Amino acid sequence: MIIGIDGNEANVMKRVGVSVYTLNLLRYFQKHADSGTGFTVYLRHSPLPDLPKTSRYFRYEVVPGKWLWSQLFLPLRLYQKRKIDVFFSPAHYIPRFSPVPCVVTIHDLSYLYYPDDFLKSDLYKLTNWTKYSVNHAKKIVAVSKTTKKDIVKSYYLPEDKIEVIYNGYEKKAVKHSRFADEKIDDAVDKPFILYVGTLQPRKNIDTLIEAFAKLKQLYPQFSLIIAGKKGWLFDQIFDKVSNLGLNDDVFFTDYVTDNQLLLLYKEAFCFVMPSFYEGFGIPILEAMNHDCPVVSSFASSLPEVGGDACLYFDPHNIYDLVEKLKILKEDKNLRAELIKKGKERIKTFSWNRCGEETLKVIKDAAKNG
């Protein structure tokens, strides 16, 4: 059996979210490629040096094409060279008019619930191409029960077409490193609350900033570090900081390396996940792995991921978040308990399990296609 894969999400320099997911699956597939199961990974550009190495049964194939790659250039190649038995897309878009059965992973349906968070061009593709994918795929992988429920509800699909397979988490052998920005370096040496994620409205960073402003009246020693690349409509987040007079207390790092992220988690008083909507929520596991207690919104898939190892708050209630942060500050035993529970919680998630279960779904789709 030869499995075709869209590997483009992994073939980028700065990997977050879906890119990390795709890379880890490619690593698993490469380790398990053999005479019975081969892999052809399709890319727009030549593979980066840190992608899994090629072997007799694991290879890359570059398919040139800038626009409509998954809708035009890739399907043309698949029809011209019918060398695979099944196709897997790790991120929403299967090739249109595929000659073989397809499996697709859907990470979340945020574009349906928060369309204003997306550029019009991206929103069009997510709305229309994802709809095509879920309707024409042989099987769908959802990264959480919440995502599965959203797919069934939004696309009227039978539940048995969708398999829930959680993302993995793997400890990274990295050493923490300082920042080039002296202000951020200084902030890391003092008590701070941490947010990690893209800057966009559905992440609910406004509520975090307003809660922080109230908390600072009680604990003036705290600062807030917001680590994440700029998303869509991020200007209003900067405006909120300025309007509340917090320019000297809130620090934006933009994209951070794995080494810098390790430093932030290790030194933070706590990590706050304020999102209204997440398909999974990897930063929760990252924080737990580095002994950083988590305060999370009780929304979408986040309780699914965090289990009993988080303090939860209503994402629509600023005062609830302030109260949970106060409790965490005053109760050292609770903080230690959350750290301990977090260490146990991350054992639930592994990329090996994710890879094994995903590969089984792909093989079953090929056999039953």
Sequence and secondary structure as in RCSB ss.txt:
>XXXX:A:sequence
MIIGIDGNEANVMKRVGVSVYTLNLLRYFQKHADSGTGFTVYLRHSPLPDLPKTSRYFRYEVVPGKWLWSQLFLP
LRLYQKRKIDVFFSPAHYIPRFSPVPCVVTIHDLSYLYYPDDFLKSDLYKLTNWTKYSVNHAKKIVAVSKTTKKD
IVKSYYLPEDKIEVIYNGYEKKAVKHSRFADEKIDDAVDKPFILYVGTLQPRKNIDTLIEAFAKLKQLYPQFSLI
IAGKKGWLFDQIFDKVSNLGLNDDVFFTDYVTDNQLLLLYKEAFCFVMPSFYEGFGIPILEAMNHDCPVVSSFAS
SLPEVGGDACLYFDPHNIYDLVEKLKILKEDKNLRAELIKKGKERIKTFSWNRCGEETLKVIKDAAKNG
>XXXX:A:secstr
 EEEEE GGGSSSS  THHHHHHHHHHHHHHT  SSSEEEEEESS   TTS   BTTEEEEE   SSSIIIIIHH
HHHHHS   SEEEESSS   TT SS EEEEE   HHHH GGGS HHHHHHHHHHHHHHHHH SEEEESSHHHHHH
HHHHH   GGGEEE               S HHHHHHHTS EEEEES BSGGG HHHHHHHHHHHHHH TT EEE
EES B SSTHHHHHHHHHTT TTTEEEEES  HHHHHHHHHH SEEEE  S  SS HHHHHHHHTT  EEEES T
THHHHHTTSEEEE TT HHHHHHHHHHHHH HHHHHHHHHHHHHHGGG  HHHHHHHHHHHHHHHHHT 
